[in-house]
């Protein structure tokens, strides 16, 4: 069974030093933490905070390709995990019909955010959130005003430290 999820939090896992995106079921308390790379974390953070670069990043290019070829991103689905590696699919509808593409969850999330597409995860991947649901806010804190350098954005991401990242293991 698939459950609709939203980005609840993005931050740095102080135990592993890796970036983590936490997906939360829409209208629920279960979560799915996924460890991601710095470029994907930056891309997701920029989109969440509506920061636009002068030149398109890879995920912006994917958006342009999908829409430019007459397609729409119908949904992103995070399907499974094998040996600490998560798998996702992009479901794109275009002139030739619906096609599913294998993709990394981090890229899928960044593209879905750009195209306002729904995201789903297999219910078996979700974990009950310990504590109050309010501990995972709906959006990350607002970044500093103005255009950010890559160093400023990295520092901003490093300040995002959800207190329960240590409760999860990749």
Number of C-alpha atoms within 10 A of each C-alpha: 8 14 18 19 25 21 24 20 22 29 24 23 21 15 10 13 11 16 24 26 25 20 25 28 21 16 9 13 17 18 25 26 21 20 25 19 13 15 15 20 25 19 23 24 25 17 17 18 13 10 14 13 11 5 8 12 13 15 21 18 14 17 21 16 12 17 14 11 10 12 18 18 23 19 20 26 25 27 18 15 14 7 6 11 12 18 17 24 19 25 18 17 17 16 9 8 8 13 13 16 12 13 17 16 26 24 21 25 28 24 25 21 19 20 19 11 18 16 26 22 25 17 18 13 17 18 15 12 17 12 10 8 14 8 14 22 13 13 14 17 16 10 16 10 7 7 12 15 9 10 9 13 18 15 11 19 21 17 12 18 16 18 11 13 17 11 9 11 11 12
